[in-house]
Amino acid sequence: MVNTAGGVTGGDAFSLTARAGENSSLSLTTQAAERAYRAQPGQTAKIRNRLCVDRGARLDWLPQETILYDGCALNRSLRVEMAEQARLLLVEPLIFGRSAMGEVLRNSYFMDKIEVRRRGTPLFLDAMTLQGDITAHMASPHIAAGADAMALLVYVSPDAVAQLDPVRKMLPETAGASLIHADLLTLRILASDGYALRQSLVPILRHLTNQALPRSWMT
């Protein structure tokens, strides 16, 4: 996908709709990390993504990281509609400022909502709102203990049960995986920075896709 790459700022609005047709396989990624830049007061950028996975199809949603900058204002949503016997691998990596640049998020806004539904029935719902001094919020030992990067992964497939133990063995101490339903595996990873996040995430993605990741992930 040709994402903005140059960065999203207040007042921008982007949307994407994609469908994996019956018995097909579709893999989607971005050519670069997404960047949420400083917004003007009162302006919020919006990103709306909608995916459909038809009967017997598989869709891999593999965007590269979204990087939040100080002063950003971003409202993002991802909705996935799945048919029976459809499969899904979804990952959303997120970086809270560029740690190598010493950047901190003192006055930022980020709202994110992810919905996965099967024939209209909720299968997985996740929502997060971060506002104000995000760096201080993430520094709390009861929240993220200072982690500057995070990823959410959702795997919907008949072999989700069999994947739980192998995936857990690949996780760092700052991560966890749960089997929500017999065919629904989720995990969340916290990391010190984007590089450490990729070191943990890439082997898991390779394992669950059983193939090489898109070349843009290797740059």
Buried (B, 14 or more C-beta within 10 A) or exposed (E): EEBBEEBBBBEBEBEBEBBBEEEEEBBBBBEBBBBBBBBEEEEBBBBBBBBBBBEBBBBBBBBBBBBBBBBBBBBBBBBBBBBEEBBBBBBBBBBBBBBEEEBBBEBBBBBBBBBBBBEEEEBBEBEEEBEEBBBEBBBEEEEBEEBBBBBBBBBBBEEBBEBBEEBBEBBEEBBEBEBEEEBBBBBBBBBBBBEBBBEBBEEBBBEBBEEEBBEBBEE
